[in-house]
Amino acid sequence: MDLRGRGALVTGGSGSLGGAISVALAEAGCDIAVGYVGNRDGADDTVRAVEKLGRKACRVQVDQTDPAAIEPAVQRAARELGRLDVLVNNAGWNIGIPFTDLDKLTTEIWERIFHTNVRGPFQLARAAAVRMRAQGAGRIVNIASVAGVKPTGSSIAYAASKAALIHLTRCLAVALAPAITVNCVAPGLVEGTRMAQRIPPEVVDRVLREAVLQRAADAGDIANQVVTFCRADSITGQVVVIDAGVHFH
Ligand SMILES: NC(=O)c1ccc[n+]([C@@H]2O[C@H](COP(=O)([O-])OP(=O)(O)OC[C@H]3O[C@@H](n4cnc5c(N)ncnc54)[C@H](OP(=O)(O)O)[C@@H]3O)[C@@H](O)[C@H]2O)c1
C-alpha cells in the first residue's frame, strides 16, 4: 500500500512508542489521528511533531476500556482525516506485580489490563474495518510484547493479555482478509519509556544482561516495522519480535 495521503489512527499516540510510530507513519506520508486517554500534553506534542512534517494531525480522546467510547473515537478519526486506512493498536496498560505474588493480581487489575490490551483493540479493529472495507483496503498493526511470547514481563495478567493480542492478530487476519492485513510487533524492553519504568529493576537488569546485542529494543526499529507492515501487500497474521535478541533461544 502506498501510504502517501492515507489516514492512520494510532492509539496511545501520546505515549513513548505511539509518538515514534505516529512520526514514522507521517514520514511515510500518512495523516495521523493521535489517540490518548488522559495525557493531552503528550498527544499535543505528537500532533505538533506530525504537523511539522507537513501532514495533517488531530487528537482523539478515548478510554478504550469503555466499549461505548470506541465507535465515536473511530468515527472522529475518520471524519477529521477524511479517511481511515491504518489502525495501530498501540495503547496498552501495565503495572508491576511479581509473577509469584498471585494475590496482588486483583480482579480489577486483571480486567483493566485485559479490557485495555485485548478487548479494546478488538473493538477498535472491528469499528475501523467497516471504514477500511468500504474503501477497499486497510492495515491493522497490533503492538504486543515479548511478554506475550515468553512468560516474562510486568505481571501475569499483562503477559497473558499480550499473548491474547498476538492470537487476536492471527484470528483477525483470517476474519478481515482479503481487504485488510493484520500484523503484530512484539517489542522487548524499550528504555526510557513510561512502561519500562513500571517493570521491576531486577527484570530490567536481567533483560539487558541477556540480550545478545547487549542493549534494549529501539523505538525507531519498532516504528519502522509498523511502517513496513503497512506498506506490505502480502504479509498478514505475522508477529515480529524486536527485543535485541533476548527471547529467540
Ligand atoms: N515500553 C516498553 O518497554 C514496551 C515493551 C513491550 C511492549 N510495549 C507495548 O508498547 C505499547 C506502547 O507502550 P509505551 O511504552 O509507549 O507506553 P506508554 O508511554 O505508557 O503509553 C501507553 C499509551 O496507552 C494509552 N492508554 C493507556 N490506557 C488507555 C486506555 N484505557 N484507553 C486509551 N489509551 C490508553 C496512554 O494514554 P495516555 O498517555 O493519555 O495515558 C498512552 O498513550 C503498549 O501496548 C505496550 O504494552 C512497550
The ligand as an SDF file (V2000), in Angstrom:
LIG
                    3D

 48 52  0  0  0  0  0  0  0  0999 V2000
    7.9650    0.4300   26.6320 N   0  0  0  0  0  0  0  0  0  0  0  0
    8.2720   -0.8370   26.6020 C   0  0  0  0  0  0  0  0  0  0  0  0
    9.3480   -1.2520   27.0830 O   0  0  0  0  0  0  0  0  0  0  0  0
    7.3270   -1.8340   25.9450 C   0  0  0  0  0  0  0  0  0  0  0  0
    7.7390   -3.1640   25.8040 C   0  0  0  0  0  0  0  0  0  0  0  0
    6.8840   -4.0810   25.2270 C   0  0  0  0  0  0  0  0  0  0  0  0
    5.6420   -3.6800   24.7670 C   0  0  0  0  0  0  0  0  0  0  0  0
    5.2470   -2.3830   24.9010 N   0  0  0  0  0  0  0  0  0  0  0  0
    3.9220   -2.0210   24.4050 C   0  0  0  0  0  0  0  0  0  0  0  0
    4.0360   -0.8830   23.5740 O   0  0  0  0  0  0  0  0  0  0  0  0
    2.8310   -0.1110   23.6540 C   0  0  0  0  0  0  0  0  0  0  0  0
    3.1810    1.3430   23.9530 C   0  0  0  0  0  0  0  0  0  0  0  0
    3.8810    1.3930   25.1890 O   0  0  0  0  0  0  0  0  0  0  0  0
    4.6980    2.6780   25.6820 P   0  0  0  0  0  0  0  0  0  0  0  0
    5.9810    2.2050   26.1990 O   0  0  0  0  0  0  0  0  0  0  0  0
    4.6850    3.7480   24.6560 O   0  0  0  0  0  0  0  0  0  0  0  0
    3.7820    3.0650   26.9490 O   0  0  0  0  0  0  0  0  0  0  0  0
    3.2350    4.4540   27.4800 P   0  0  0  0  0  0  0  0  0  0  0  0
    4.1940    5.5670   27.2060 O   0  0  0  0  0  0  0  0  0  0  0  0
    2.7770    4.2090   28.8880 O   0  0  0  0  0  0  0  0  0  0  0  0
    1.9700    4.6580   26.5570 O   0  0  0  0  0  0  0  0  0  0  0  0
    0.7940    3.9500   26.7430 C   0  0  0  0  0  0  0  0  0  0  0  0
   -0.2610    4.6190   25.9060 C   0  0  0  0  0  0  0  0  0  0  0  0
   -1.5020    3.9320   26.0690 O   0  0  0  0  0  0  0  0  0  0  0  0
   -2.5170    4.8930   26.3590 C   0  0  0  0  0  0  0  0  0  0  0  0
   -3.5490    4.2750   27.1790 N   0  0  0  0  0  0  0  0  0  0  0  0
   -3.4080    3.6800   28.3920 C   0  0  0  0  0  0  0  0  0  0  0  0
   -4.6090    3.2670   28.8420 N   0  0  0  0  0  0  0  0  0  0  0  0
   -5.5270    3.6140   27.8920 C   0  0  0  0  0  0  0  0  0  0  0  0
   -6.9360    3.4870   27.7820 C   0  0  0  0  0  0  0  0  0  0  0  0
   -7.6760    2.9250   28.7580 N   0  0  0  0  0  0  0  0  0  0  0  0
   -7.5410    3.9510   26.6640 N   0  0  0  0  0  0  0  0  0  0  0  0
   -6.8120    4.5240   25.6730 C   0  0  0  0  0  0  0  0  0  0  0  0
   -5.4750    4.7020   25.7240 N   0  0  0  0  0  0  0  0  0  0  0  0
   -4.8500    4.2430   26.8260 C   0  0  0  0  0  0  0  0  0  0  0  0
   -1.8130    6.0190   27.0930 C   0  0  0  0  0  0  0  0  0  0  0  0
   -2.5530    7.2130   27.0200 O   0  0  0  0  0  0  0  0  0  0  0  0
   -2.2200    8.4900   27.9800 P   0  0  0  0  0  0  0  0  0  0  0  0
   -0.8140    8.9140   27.5900 O   0  0  0  0  0  0  0  0  0  0  0  0
   -3.2360    9.5090   27.6130 O   0  0  0  0  0  0  0  0  0  0  0  0
   -2.2970    7.9910   29.3810 O   0  0  0  0  0  0  0  0  0  0  0  0
   -0.5010    6.0830   26.3180 C   0  0  0  0  0  0  0  0  0  0  0  0
   -0.6400    6.8490   25.1610 O   0  0  0  0  0  0  0  0  0  0  0  0
    1.9610   -0.7750   24.7350 C   0  0  0  0  0  0  0  0  0  0  0  0
    0.9760   -1.5850   24.1400 O   0  0  0  0  0  0  0  0  0  0  0  0
    2.9540   -1.6210   25.4960 C   0  0  0  0  0  0  0  0  0  0  0  0
    2.3380   -2.7350   26.1160 O   0  0  0  0  0  0  0  0  0  0  0  0
    6.0690   -1.4480   25.4820 C   0  0  0  0  0  0  0  0  0  0  0  0
  1  2  1  0
  2  3  2  0
  2  4  1  0
  4  5  1  0
  4 48  2  0
  5  6  2  0
  6  7  1  0
  7  8  2  0
  8  9  1  0
  8 48  1  0
  9 10  1  0
  9 46  1  0
 10 11  1  0
 11 12  1  0
 11 44  1  0
 12 13  1  0
 13 14  1  0
 14 15  2  0
 14 16  1  0
 14 17  1  0
 17 18  1  0
 18 19  2  0
 18 20  1  0
 18 21  1  0
 21 22  1  0
 22 23  1  0
 23 24  1  0
 23 42  1  0
 24 25  1  0
 25 26  1  0
 25 36  1  0
 26 27  1  0
 26 35  1  0
 27 28  2  0
 28 29  1  0
 29 30  1  0
 29 35  2  0
 30 31  1  0
 30 32  2  0
 32 33  1  0
 33 34  2  0
 34 35  1  0
 36 37  1  0
 36 42  1  0
 37 38  1  0
 38 39  2  0
 38 40  1  0
 38 41  1  0
 42 43  1  0
 44 45  1  0
 44 46  1  0
 46 47  1  0
M  CHG  2   8   1  16  -1
M  END
$$$$
